[in-house]
Amino acid sequence: MNKTNFKQYDTRWAKLGYPKSPYFIKQCGCGEVAIANCIIEMSKWKKETPKTIQPYCKQYAAPNGNGTYFSGIPAMMRHYGMTDVMEHQTMQSLWNEMKKGYRCAILLMGNRAGGDKKTHWTSSAHFVAAVAYKSDGKKHYLYIKDSNSASSDRNGWLAYEDSLRGNVSRVWSGNLNIKKADPLQKWYDALKTQYDWMKNSTYKWVNPPTVANSKTKSTCIALPACALQRLGLLPNGGWFYLDLKTGKINGKSADYVKAHPEIFEIIYPNKTIAQLGSSIKKGDIVAYRGTRGHIMVYMGKDANGNPLFTTMGNKKNHPIGVSVKVPGYAKSKIAMIVRLKKTAR
């Protein structure tokens, strides 16, 4: 969440016409500034300010100094790339939309006292932005940016029941279309870093390295084990494998992995990727039994539905790479999955 909170009275744009002199952003530009406070959540518009969007937004300003036309709010939201723009007739409708995540809202406040704290927002009408939502099951909280006040009772996380209830005249929301960050991105990056370091070596099937940058040639577990070490999720020299006799995790760090369920989840599915369906996740460390056992990292599927893996192996008869197809394993049963729950201790 971008906590930049633009104010109408900022001297960089306070005296810009809205739509033109003698009416300025300082006195009647709350609608435009509320829009600015929302769109900076989006990477495309993160450098925008009330000054840079004023040439476009002023077309929606009433000519008599009465601020932004109601119709201008959804129009500006759509112009700056928001989808699913809608006006809500009830607050429950707003909560249902905001809890989907990556939404913002523009609220029109009236001159009544708001909520149990009887917060005073304006003497006439005033637009404010809400850029995040949460609920504790009892109250509904909005992260408010009020362009005409720096007071903490009108900015930041405010409970609707405490500060806004009874004083919201109209409200619109929009989908910011922000792609949710993959929580395992650091894991993928660590795998790529380790692979790049190892890729020029000639691999032999010997003991795993003792540290992430060891020059010892290694087995298939070396790549994910060393990447885990880079993240501080496995002790230096740590490694594990699938014990072909027991069908369970074994190796130097097996007990460590089992002792940290907050980091690792161990699953023994004995199913193919197709059989696992959505229960196999990108980033899973997967172990196959075969004749010797083999470990790779599952990286999802390509456009044609082929499973992809980040893997090291015997380069003579086994592809190596980041997100590559590995023939023979798409239909093989996975005996063990070690899944990361987080990428930092």
C-alpha positions in Angstrom: 0.0 0.0 0.0 1.3 3.4 -1.0 0.9 5.7 2.1 1.6 8.9 0.2 -1.3 11.1 1.1 -1.8 14.1 -1.2 -3.3 17.3 0.3 -5.4 19.9 -1.5 -3.5 22.7 0.2 0.0 21.5 -1.0 1.5 24.6 -2.6 2.7 22.6 -5.6 -0.9 22.5 -6.9 -3.1 24.3 -4.4 -3.6 27.3 -6.8 -4.2 25.3 -10.0 -7.6 26.0 -11.4 -10.4 23.6 -10.8 -11.7 24.1 -13.4 -10.2 27.6 -13.6 -9.6 30.7 -11.6 -11.1 31.9 -9.2 -11.8 28.2 -8.2 -8.7 26.2 -7.2 -7.8 22.7 -6.1 -7.2 24.1 -2.6 -10.8 24.9 -2.1 -12.8 22.5 -4.3 -10.4 19.8 -5.7 -11.1 17.1 -3.2 -12.5 14.8 -5.8 -9.5 15.1 -8.1 -7.0 14.6 -5.2 -8.9 11.6 -3.9 -8.5 10.1 -7.4 -4.7 10.9 -7.3 -4.5 9.2 -3.9 -6.0 6.0 -5.4 -4.2 5.7 -8.7 -0.7 5.9 -7.2 -1.4 2.4 -5.9 -1.0 1.3 -9.6 2.5 0.9 -11.0 1.6 2.8 -14.2 0.5 5.9 -12.3 2.7 5.7 -9.2 4.5 8.9 -10.1 1.4 11.0 -10.7 0.3 13.9 -8.5 -2.7 16.2 -8.3 -0.7 18.5 -10.5 0.0 16.1 -13.3 -3.6 14.8 -13.5 -5.2 18.3 -13.2 -5.3 18.9 -17.0 -7.5 15.9 -17.5 -9.6 15.9 -14.3 -10.6 19.5 -14.4 -13.2 18.7 -17.2 -15.2 17.1 -14.4 -15.2 20.2 -12.1 -18.3 22.2 -11.8 -17.8 25.7 -13.2 -19.2 27.5 -10.0 -16.7 26.1 -7.5 -18.9 23.3 -6.3 -16.2 20.7 -6.8 -16.3 17.5 -8.9 -19.5 16.3 -10.6 -20.7 13.0 -9.2 -20.5 11.5 -12.7 -16.8 12.5 -12.8 -15.7 10.1 -10.1 -16.4 6.9 -11.9 -15.3 8.5 -15.2 -11.9 9.4 -13.8 -11.6 5.9 -12.1 -12.1 4.2 -15.5 -9.8 6.7 -17.3 -7.0 5.6 -15.0 -7.4 2.0 -15.7 -9.7 0.8 -13.0 -12.3 -1.9 -13.8 -15.4 -3.1 -12.1 -16.2 0.5 -11.2 -19.5 0.7 -9.4 -21.5 2.8 -7.0 -22.7 1.0 -3.9 -26.2 1.4 -2.4 -25.2 -0.3 0.9 -22.0 -0.5 2.9 -22.3 -4.3 2.9 -22.0 -4.2 -0.9 -18.8 -2.1 -0.5 -17.3 -4.5 2.1 -18.0 -7.5 -0.3 -16.1 -5.7 -3.1 -13.3 -4.4 -1.0 -12.5 -7.7 0.7 -11.6 -9.1 -2.8 -8.4 -7.1 -2.4 -6.6 -4.5 -4.6 -9.7 -2.3 -4.6 -10.1 1.4 -3.8 -13.1 3.5 -3.0 -14.1 7.1 -3.1 -16.5 8.2 -0.4 -18.6 11.3 -0.4 -18.8 12.6 3.2 -21.6 14.8 4.4 -21.8 17.4 7.2 -23.1 15.1 9.8 -21.1 13.6 12.7 -19.7 10.3 11.7 -19.8 7.1 13.8 -19.7 6.6 17.5 -16.8 9.1 17.8 -18.9 11.6 15.9 -16.1 12.6 13.7 -16.7 15.9 11.8 -15.6 15.6 8.2 -16.9 18.8 6.4 -19.4 21.6 6.5 -20.8 20.7 3.1 -19.7 17.7 1.0 -16.2 16.2 0.7 -14.6 13.3 -1.2 -12.1 11.1 0.5 -10.2 8.1 -0.7 -10.1 4.6 0.8 -7.2 2.4 -0.5 -7.4 -0.7 1.7 -9.9 -2.7 3.7 -9.9 -5.1 6.6 -12.3 -6.5 9.2 -11.9 -8.1 12.6 -15.4 -9.6 12.4 -16.9 -6.9 14.5 -15.9 -3.7 12.7 -15.0 -2.7 9.2 -11.8 -0.7 8.7 -10.8 1.5 5.7 -7.4 3.0 5.1 -8.6 6.6 4.6 -6.7 9.4 2.9 -8.4 12.8 3.5 -7.0 15.5 1.2 -8.1 18.3 3.4 -6.9 17.2 6.8 -3.7 15.8 8.4 -5.6 14.8 11.5 -5.2 11.1 12.6 -9.0 10.9 13.2 -9.5 11.4 9.5 -6.6 9.5 8.1 -5.1 6.0 8.2 -7.0 2.9 9.5 -10.4 4.0 10.6 -13.3 1.9 11.7 -16.5 2.7 9.8 -18.5 2.1 12.9 -16.4 4.6 14.9 -15.8 7.4 12.4 -17.9 7.2 9.2 -21.2 5.5 9.9 -24.2 7.8 9.2 -22.1 10.2 7.2 -21.3 8.5 3.9 -23.6 10.0 1.3 -22.3 8.1 -1.8 -19.5 5.6 -2.5 -17.8 4.2 -5.5 -15.2 1.4 -5.8 -12.9 0.3 -8.5 -10.6 -2.7 -9.1 -6.9 -1.5 -9.3 -5.9 -4.5 -11.3 -2.8 -5.1 -9.3 -1.3 -8.5 -9.7 -0.8 -10.2 -6.4 2.9 -10.8 -5.7 3.9 -14.5 -5.6 4.9 -15.2 -2.0 7.5 -17.6 -3.2 9.3 -15.2 -5.6 12.4 -15.1 -3.4 12.5 -18.9 -3.6 12.4 -18.8 -7.4 15.1 -16.2 -7.4 17.3 -18.2 -5.1 16.9 -21.3 -7.4 17.9 -19.2 -10.4 20.9 -17.7 -8.6 22.1 -21.2 -7.5 21.5 -22.7 -10.9 23.5 -19.9 -12.7 26.3 -20.6 -10.3 26.3 -24.3 -10.8 25.4 -24.7 -14.5 28.9 -24.7 -15.9 30.1 -27.6 -13.8 30.3 -31.2 -14.9 28.0 -33.1 -12.6 28.7 -36.4 -11.0 26.5 -38.2 -8.6 28.4 -37.7 -5.3 27.8 -36.2 -1.9 26.0 -32.8 -1.7 28.1 -29.7 -1.1 28.5 -28.5 2.4 27.7 -24.8 1.7 25.8 -23.0 -1.1 28.9 -22.1 -3.0 30.9 -25.3 -2.6 32.8 -26.5 -5.6 32.0 -30.1 -4.8 30.1 -31.8 -7.6 26.8 -33.0 -6.4 23.5 -34.8 -6.7 20.1 -33.5 -7.7 19.3 -32.3 -4.2 22.2 -29.8 -4.3 20.3 -27.2 -6.3 17.2 -26.9 -4.0 19.2 -27.6 -0.8 21.8 -24.8 -1.6 19.0 -22.4 -2.6 17.3 -23.0 0.7 20.7 -22.3 2.4 20.9 -19.0 0.5 17.5 -18.1 2.0 18.6 -19.1 5.5 16.0 -21.8 5.6 18.4 -24.7 5.8 21.6 -24.9 7.8 24.9 -24.7 5.8 25.7 -28.1 4.5 22.1 -29.2 5.0 20.4 -31.6 2.6 17.7 -34.3 2.5 16.4 -37.0 0.1 13.7 -39.6 -0.3 14.7 -42.8 1.4 13.9 -45.5 -1.2 13.5 -48.2 1.5 11.1 -46.4 3.8 9.6 -44.0 1.3 10.1 -41.2 3.8 12.4 -38.1 4.1 16.0 -38.9 5.2 19.4 -37.2 5.1 21.5 -34.8 7.1 18.7 -32.2 7.5 15.7 -34.5 7.5 15.1 -34.0 11.2 15.6 -30.2 10.8 12.9 -30.1 8.1 10.5 -32.2 10.2 11.1 -30.0 13.2 10.1 -26.8 11.4 6.6 -27.2 10.2 6.2 -23.4 10.1 8.7 -23.5 7.1 8.2 -26.9 5.5 5.3 -29.1 4.8 6.1 -32.7 3.9 3.6 -34.7 1.8 3.7 -38.3 0.6 1.2 -38.4 -2.3 2.3 -41.2 -4.5 0.5 -39.6 -7.4 1.3 -38.2 -10.8 1.1 -34.5 -11.5 -2.2 -35.0 -13.4 -3.6 -36.9 -10.5 -2.5 -34.2 -8.0 -4.2 -31.5 -10.0 -4.4 -28.2 -8.2 -2.9 -29.8 -5.0 0.6 -29.6 -6.4 2.0 -26.0 -6.3 4.6 -24.1 -8.1 7.8 -24.2 -6.1 7.2 -27.6 -4.6 10.3 -29.8 -4.2 9.3 -33.1 -5.6 10.9 -36.5 -5.2 10.4 -39.5 -7.4 11.3 -43.1 -6.4 12.4 -44.7 -9.6 15.5 -46.9 -9.3 17.7 -44.3 -7.6 15.3 -41.6 -6.6 15.3 -38.1 -8.1 14.6 -34.6 -6.8 13.5 -31.5 -8.8 11.5 -28.4 -8.2 8.1 -28.2 -9.9 7.6 -24.9 -11.7 4.0 -25.2 -13.0 3.1 -25.8 -16.6 3.8 -24.3 -20.0 1.1 -23.0 -22.4 0.6 -26.6 -23.7 0.1 -28.1 -20.3 3.6 -29.7 -20.0 5.0 -29.8 -16.5 8.1 -27.7 -16.0 10.9 -28.2 -13.5 14.0 -26.4 -12.2 16.6 -29.2 -12.0 20.1 -30.4 -12.0 21.1 -33.9 -13.0 23.4 -35.9 -15.3 23.5 -33.7 -18.3 24.2 -36.6 -20.6 20.7 -38.0 -20.3 18.7 -35.5 -18.2 17.9 -31.9 -19.2 19.0 -29.3 -16.7 17.7 -25.8 -16.4 15.2 -23.4 -14.9 11.6 -24.2 -15.8 12.4 -26.9 -18.4 10.5 -30.0 -19.6 12.0 -33.3 -18.3 10.7 -36.2 -20.4 9.7 -39.3 -18.5 8.6 -37.5 -15.3 5.3 -36.0 -16.4 3.5 -39.3 -15.9 5.7 -40.7 -13.1 4.3 -40.8 -9.5 5.7 -38.2 -7.1 6.6 -40.0 -3.8 7.4 -37.0 -1.7 6.7 -33.2 -1.8 8.5 -30.7 0.4 6.6 -27.5 0.3 7.8 -24.1 1.5 5.4 -22.1 3.6 7.5 -19.0 3.6 10.8 -17.7 2.2 12.3 -16.0 5.4 12.7 -17.2 8.9 
